[in-house]
Amino acid sequence: MFDIAWSEFLVVAVVALVVIGPRDLPPLLRQLGKTVATLRRMAGDFQSQFNEALREAELDDLQKDLTGLKDTANKMVSAPDPFKMARDEIRSALTAPSKPTPSALAGAAATGAADAPSALAPEPEADATPAPSSAPTADPELPARANGSTHPSGSDPVAASGDPAPGARA
């Protein structure tokens, strides 16, 4: 601990024996032993108090973490169950099919989905007129040419050119 060799310790003991004397040396060593024991006890008490304070600080942190985990678990338990929400939505759709309701699971995207056809929606009636489509229509003169009629201007451009029709015999 103090890095004192036995030879150095022997020199200190001889000097103490000469200076203090053989008669006063035993009570002095006894008192020195008591003082060292008292210092060790005080150091042990200080160390145990310090360790106890550290444990309390760790326990406080651990208790805070545990409280945070409990709060998180309670929030997760009290959160709405998505399966229950879907089941309730399906049941309500089956009991009241005339009133379309947006899906609670879809959120804001369900607002435009009310116009889209649904698998649960009733079949459209047969006498319903189809909605006008925006698909391109065929050229009205194409079927007319296939039937041999002339161009809308009144003349047939193929016949006017004098070229025989492809695949026709002259």
Rosetta blueprint (number, residue, H / E / L):
1 M L
2 F L
3 D L
4 I L
5 A L
6 W H
7 S H
8 E H
9 F H
10 L H
11 V H
12 V H
13 A H
14 V H
15 V H
16 A H
17 L H
18 V H
19 V H
20 I H
21 G L
22 P L
23 R L
24 D L
25 L H
26 P H
27 P H
28 L H
29 L H
30 R H
31 Q H
32 L H
33 G H
34 K H
35 T H
36 V H
37 A H
38 T H
39 L H
40 R H
41 R H
42 M H
43 A H
44 G H
45 D H
46 F H
47 Q H
48 S H
49 Q H
50 F H
51 N H
52 E H
53 A H
54 L H
55 R H
56 E H
57 A H
58 E H
59 L H
60 D H
61 D H
62 L H
63 Q H
64 K H
65 D H
66 L H
67 T H
68 G H
69 L H
70 K H
71 D H
72 T H
73 A H
74 N H
75 K H
76 M H
77 V H
78 S H
79 A L
80 P L
81 D L
82 P H
83 F H
84 K H
85 M H
86 A H
87 R H
88 D H
89 E H
90 I H
91 R H
92 S H
93 A H
94 L H
95 T H
96 A L
97 P L
98 S L
99 K L
100 P L
101 T L
102 P L
103 S L
104 A L
105 L L
106 A L
107 G H
108 A H
109 A H
110 A H
111 T H
112 G H
113 A H
114 A H
115 D L
116 A L
117 P L
118 S L
119 A L
120 L L
121 A L
122 P L
123 E L
124 P L
125 E L
126 A L
127 D L
128 A L
129 T L
130 P L
131 A L
132 P L
133 S L
134 S L
135 A L
136 P L
137 T L
138 A L
139 D L
140 P L
141 E H
142 L H
143 P H
144 A H
145 R H
146 A H
147 N L
148 G L
149 S L
150 T L
151 H L
152 P L
153 S L
154 G L
155 S L
156 D L
157 P H
158 V H
159 A H
160 A H
161 S H
162 G L
163 D L
164 P L
165 A L
166 P L
167 G L
168 A L
169 R L
170 A L
